[in-house]
Amino acid sequence: MALPTRSTKARFLWAALAVVLLLTASVAMIFFGTNLAVLVVDAMNVFWGFVAGFADAIQVVFAAIGQALLIALAIGAFMDLVIATVYLAVSRRRAREA
């Protein structure tokens, strides 16, 4: 939702300026031999490099703390079961008393 800080006319003028600048940059890159698809592919390569590096880092962290994390998750799941059991027992007891 746009904040009403600028008039609609001003917003359209800013949008038109952005489109003109984008087209100018595209034409300049085409004249200097750069293809827009190359820029998109390069950006995707950078993103994929980040994702692959992050995945490697997560893999190292999980290898280092895997056993402790598994134990902590198991304890947490057991505590959830205990809490749910107690809650159900108390609510059923109160329902029978009512």
Secondary structure, DSSP 8 states (H G I E B T S, - for coil): ---TTS-HHHHHHHHHHHHHHHHHHHHHHHHTT--HHHHHHHHHHHHHHHHHHHHHHHHHHHHHHHHHHHHHHHHHHHHHHHHHHHHHHHHHHHHHH-
